[in-house]
């Protein structure tokens, strides 16, 4: 049944190199790498990697910066820069307009019902509770991934996605891979019945050892002396969220708890130990699945979620974020050195990126003289509906905010005999009156061909008309959609949210040095496909960056 559902779409393609009989003999092209490894750092702006460069370990991020090929000006091309959308772009090479993953969640524009990007009620987590709207399959992903291409041509190949978040595991793994995600209620990793009916023994053994419990009441302490953090905003600011692990270092994970439980397992992700645990599971996957060690090409995606949680709570300008990046750097160094030993340093290619960047906390930005603020959806919805009711005599024409837009009730407008174009225009005009709103684009604009209006093309790349709200909103620079008084977020088309790392390493495969040309993360999948000797995914909009030396 699994093979039927996954529908392997093609046949393996044989290739041969023609021997050269002339002198001198050319250098033979390397065989395709045995393993492709994608590391994703959730919520990591590129400015943090280069900004702390002198404090990095010798072989974490520095492996790429000193010995690999890296792009100093890599961006997402779509405007609504959130976790699911970014993870859908990486290995499809396609923007959300094609992948259909327009956000983490959205409302169905016909029914108004909530949709989760990887939600699928037909499947459940294995040996773990499955909440409504839990992420269990890639059903909503409309495009094939690089892993799908690989497994279509080589069914013996393995494609595995691992993450602290379901969307961080499922979307890179694609339709034909396998995904494992962290269960924040239990501290275990689990797959879903979309992929298998029961876990392999190694997963059961990993969970039975309760590795998350080893971090109970462990202290997250600063890695460097206090003076090393002088450029960052100190702990304990009023806008830094104090729930979870608090907002000061050192922080004890599970402090004032009697034993590990759901609160502890959830708080573990917002610390360096969440990354450490995820990488431990990745090591177990490499060892037990023998990735890159079986005579066929494999693909491993590891998305590390902790940096995103920390930036949401404290802001990317904080010492807590700064210190977390340094801990993460050391964890990456250990993981890369493990891969060197287990797979062989010349046998695999590493790529590292992020799903989005991060906006500075508005309150911090205000202290720096910038116009900044928080856009609160409920009062904004009330204001728009009040104005529309006064104009058209119909209540609740604006249904709700959905992803990056305002969803209007088109059926209600039709039932009341209203001209929907007039309703849409009136709603747009009311949104533009609200503090913090820079632009509002209509469905007609988003389906059009105008490429000169600022931010329209970026929002167009985020727009799937079957899933997105009719009106798409761009806030002013340094403003954020916010549901709480503290912390920060992302989701804009501005460079602080679009500019992320795009780093490669692989002796004999990618060359060395910094590249300053602007590129897009949609280029990642075609580039890895070129390295692997595979065609790019069918829906890819990016290009092969041709990294071979």
C-alpha positions, 0 to 999 in steps of 0.5 A: 500500500505504501508503494502504491501511495508513493507512486514511484514515477520513473525508471533509473537513468544510467550514465557513463563517462567517455574515456579520454585517450589523448594526452594529458589526461583530464582530471576525472569528474568525481562520482556523485556524492553518496550522501546529501546532507541539508542542515536547516537552522530555523530562524537564522538571519545571515547577519548573525553568522557573519556578525559573530564570525570571530567567535565561531568554532574552527569546524562548525559554521567556519567549515563553510566560511573557511573551506566551502562555497558560501553566498553572502547575499542569499535571499528568499524571493517570496514575501511571507517568510515563515517556517513552512513556506521556507521549508517547502522552497528548499528542496522543491526549488519552487515558491509557495505559489507553486508548492501551495504551502503559503504559510504555517496555517491558513483558512480555507477561502471557501469554508473558512476552516483552519488548515495546517500546512502538514495536517492530514487527519488520515494519519496519526503519530506512531506511539504518540498522541496526535492532536487535531491539525497535527502535522502528519503528512505532505498531502498539502505540498503540491510540488515534488522535492529533490528526495522525490526525484532521487527515490523515483530514480533509485527506489533503494535510496533513502530520504529522511527528514528530522526536525524539532517541528513536524513541518521542518521534517515533513516538507523537506522529506517530500512525498517519498521520504520518511519524516521524524519529528520531536514530540514535545509532550513526551520528549520522543521522536516519532514518525506517522502512519503515512510513512510506516505502520511501526518504527524501526527498532533503532527508533524504539531503542532511541526513545526507550533510552529517554535521552531528553531526560538527560537534560532535566535541570541542566543549566544553559550557561553563557559559553563565553565571558561577559565581555564577548556579548557587548554588542548584544542586548542584555538579558532581562529586558521588559520585552523579552518573554519570561515564560518557559525558561525565563529570560536570563542566563544561566537558565535551568531547564526544568527549574522548579519541576519535580520530574520530566514532563510535558512542560519540561519537554516543551521548554527543552526546544527553546534551549541549546539542548533541543538542537543537541537532542535532535542531532543525537537522533540524526546520528542514530539515523545515519548509523542505523540506516547506514546513510551514504554507506550502502552503495546508493545515494541517500539524502538526509535533512536535519532542521534544528528548531531551537534558534527560532524559539529563542529569537521569537522569545527574546529577539535576534538582537539579544544576548540569549540569541547570540549565545545560543548561536555559539552553542549551536555552532559547537553542536554542528562542529561535533555533528560534521566531524561525526559525518566525517568519521561515519560516512567519510569526508569525501563521500558527502556534501553539506548544505546549510540554510535557514527557513527565514530570517528575523525582525528585531524586537519592535521595542528594541528598534524604537530605542534605536530611533526606528519606526516600529510596532506591533499589528494586532489582528483582532482590533484590526478585524473589528475596525475593518468590519465596522467600516464595511458594515457602515458602507454596505449594511452587512456584518462580518464581510471580513471573515478573518486574517489568514496567513499574510492576508485578510480573508473576505467572505465572498459567498456572503457578499454574493448572497447579499447582492454586493459587488465583491470588487467594491467590497474588496476595494473598501476593505483594502482602503480601511486596512491602509488607514491602520497604523503599520500598514505599508501596502495591501494587494488585491487578488487581481494585482497578485494574479497580474503581471506588474513587476514594478510595484514594490513588494508585489512580486514577492507577495505574488510568489507567496500567493496561491489563489486556491488557498490564500486570502484575497487581500495580501498585506505588507506591514511597514519596515520594523512592524510585525504581526504580533499576538503577544506583547513581547518577543519578535517574529518574521514574515515580511519581504524585507531583507532582515527576514529574507536574507539567510545563509546559503552555505555549501561544503564538500571537497571535490564537489563545491569548491571554496570561497565567498560569492557576493552575487545575489542568489535565492534559496530556490536555487538550492534544490537545482544546485544540489540536483546538479551535484548529485547528477539528478534533474531538478524537481519538476516545479523548480523555479530556481537555477543551478549555481554550478558549484563544481570546482 
